[in-house]
Amino acid sequence: MRTATVLTALAFVAGSLACSDAGPVTPDPGPTPSTTTVAVAFAGGTVKAEIAASRTARSTGLSNRPAIAADSGMLFVWASDQHPQLAPFWMKDTHFDLAIAFLDANKVVVSISEMTRNTETLHFAGGFFRYALEAPKGWFAARGVTAGATATFTLPAGVIIEP
């Protein structure tokens, strides 16, 4: 599907260049990062996380970005619990190391995994989960966040959670 989208976009750009003398075209930088954020707090610290509640945002995640700030990340949100074997995460096209905490519907950490940049290793939750929080690698360990810890956050009004 990505190949068809890329080919269509290239054909459009080529056609636009052929029919225009407006000068060079700036290439599309790719997906626009989410602008909706939420503070996800643990006893040892807080992550300012972009919210990924749509299928597209959850699929793209933090891939194809050059870097991530020290106390920032992404909160993946689902409308219902996810089976750990059916919803793994990977680091393909992600250019920095991350850690991921899987949280249940009560915002309790089920498990945490450290993930290495640009790899296709699958990372599975240790149980059913409703949320997944990505932060810079080592963030959870440095703040004493382990399985069983509870996060505190409230999703902003108007956030639409796709199945």
Secondary structure as GFF3:
##gff-version 3
##sequence-region A 1 163
A	DSSP	alpha_helix	2	18	.	.	.	ID=ss1
A	DSSP	beta_strand	37	42	.	.	.	ID=ss2
A	DSSP	beta_strand	45	52	.	.	.	ID=ss3
A	DSSP	alpha_helix	55	60	.	.	.	ID=ss4
A	DSSP	beta_strand	72	82	.	.	.	ID=ss5
A	DSSP	beta_strand	98	103	.	.	.	ID=ss6
A	DSSP	beta_strand	109	115	.	.	.	ID=ss7
A	DSSP	beta_strand	129	136	.	.	.	ID=ss8
A	DSSP	alpha_helix	139	142	.	.	.	ID=ss9
###
